[in-house]
């Protein structure tokens, strides 16, 4: 018999799931670890934004910005 397939998590859904967790269940150390992990993800996300902005700026400099 086939086992039921797990539901696929949509892109970007994991942070939304984390925001709904009951923080009352966590201890202080766990909460501090959670903050560290979330801060690392924020830093990683900001770095990706900068990378994308730099790539776009380079493309606009090379090809010129299109007139609206």
KAGIGI-V824282 format. One record per residue. N is the residue number from 0. RES is the residue in one small letter. PHI is phi in whole degrees, 0 to 359 (NA if undefined). Layout:
N&RES&PHI, N&RES&PHI
This chain:
0&x&NA, 1&x&282, 2&x&277, 3&x&296, 4&x&287, 5&x&286, 6&x&294, 7&x&284, 8&x&272, 9&x&291, 10&x&300, 11&x&83, 12&x&280, 13&x&299, 14&x&299, 15&x&296, 16&x&295, 17&x&297, 18&x&290, 19&x&267, 20&x&293, 21&x&280, 22&x&290, 23&x&298, 24&x&281, 25&x&264, 26&x&275, 27&x&301, 28&x&298, 29&x&296, 30&x&294, 31&x&295, 32&x&296, 33&x&296, 34&x&299, 35&x&300, 36&x&294, 37&x&294, 38&x&295, 39&x&298, 40&x&291, 41&x&299, 42&x&298, 43&x&296, 44&x&293, 45&x&297, 46&x&296, 47&x&293, 48&x&299, 49&x&299, 50&x&298, 51&x&293, 52&x&295, 53&x&295, 54&x&297, 55&x&292, 56&x&298, 57&x&295, 58&x&294, 59&x&295, 60&x&293, 61&x&285, 62&x&258, 63&x&80, 64&x&279, 65&x&286, 66&x&283, 67&x&276
